[in-house]
């Protein structure tokens, strides 16, 4: 079974985000729901500078979230790409975009992005 290797799941509420995501940092996340103990990924994403702030954009749209901090926006982008290819989330209709002003490549060898 493929895993996200992210922290969580947690309830996607403003209070819970602020409780567990306390650092201002780049990061990657998965949004979805837990059913019978299994986390189902509906959307993946990242923030290039403040994952806490980005997660707040989705409060009310999804039930649960997972996340992980990364040291750089490149590392967050690469994790987002890996999650996209591993889970093919239904709410992500296109490949994750590169961070603004960069030419990073997707780390998945079979991907031309």
Beta strands, then each sheet from edge to edge (+ up, - down):
strand 1: 7-11
strand 2: 26-35
strand 3: 38-47
strand 4: 64-70
sheet 1: 1+ 4- 2+ 3-
end
